[in-house]
């Protein structure tokens, strides 16, 4: 089977098609995550102390909501669950390895080595999981969204203790 190029079930990735490939770090924020839910609207209503009727879903795939506060100001926010953050983290690590794999090192004019031959994916992933702390992931997402992470009580803990993470964009 290996010689014929047959992929076994264990080695087959669900999202191998071109449609699901990630081409930029920003795409890591919404590829493969579930659509925003009504539960997220309730979390936002609690966090911003507003009515559910004042919250509109702008883009359910990207988890973008528009909130009209009591002062009649519109604010756009993004909310992710803890599970969404785990998917985003995996997306980012996969994307970074793909980018690393495209690189070559030219040792001399006649000798070049592809980095994917030097850096094994499992070793790279283990190192990245060490780097991707919750704080690092939150900062990276904040940079990609050009948004401000909403802390609760000046900590980096998830807001509303429901394992939800909110950014104002």
Rosetta blueprint (number, residue, H / E / L):
1 X L
2 X L
3 X L
4 X L
5 X L
6 X L
7 X L
8 X L
9 X H
10 X H
11 X H
12 X L
13 X L
14 X L
15 X L
16 X L
17 X L
18 X H
19 X H
20 X H
21 X L
22 X L
23 X L
24 X L
25 X H
26 X H
27 X H
28 X H
29 X H
30 X L
31 X L
32 X L
33 X L
34 X L
35 X L
36 X L
37 X L
38 X H
39 X H
40 X H
41 X H
42 X H
43 X H
44 X H
45 X H
46 X H
47 X H
48 X L
49 X L
50 X L
51 X L
52 X H
53 X H
54 X H
55 X E
56 X E
57 X E
58 X E
59 X E
60 X L
61 X L
62 X L
63 X L
64 X E
65 X E
66 X E
67 X E
68 X E
69 X L
70 X L
71 X L
72 X L
73 X L
74 X E
75 X E
76 X E
77 X E
78 X E
79 X E
80 X E
81 X E
82 X H
83 X H
84 X H
85 X H
86 X H
87 X H
88 X H
89 X H
90 X H
91 X H
92 X H
93 X H
94 X H
95 X H
96 X H
97 X H
98 X H
99 X H
100 X H
101 X H
102 X L
103 X L
104 X E
105 X E
106 X E
107 X L
108 X L
109 X L
110 X L
111 X L
112 X E
113 X E
114 X E
115 X H
116 X H
117 X H
118 X H
119 X L
120 X L
121 X H
122 X H
123 X H
124 X H
125 X H
126 X H
127 X H
128 X H
129 X H
130 X H
131 X H
132 X L
133 X L
134 X H
135 X H
136 X H
137 X H
138 X H
139 X H
140 X H
141 X H
142 X H
143 X H
144 X H
145 X H
146 X L
147 X L
148 X E
149 X E
150 X L
151 X L
152 X E
153 X L
154 X L
155 X E
156 X L
157 X L
158 X L
159 X E
160 X L
161 X L
162 X L
163 X L
164 X E
165 X E
166 X E
167 X E
168 X E
169 X L
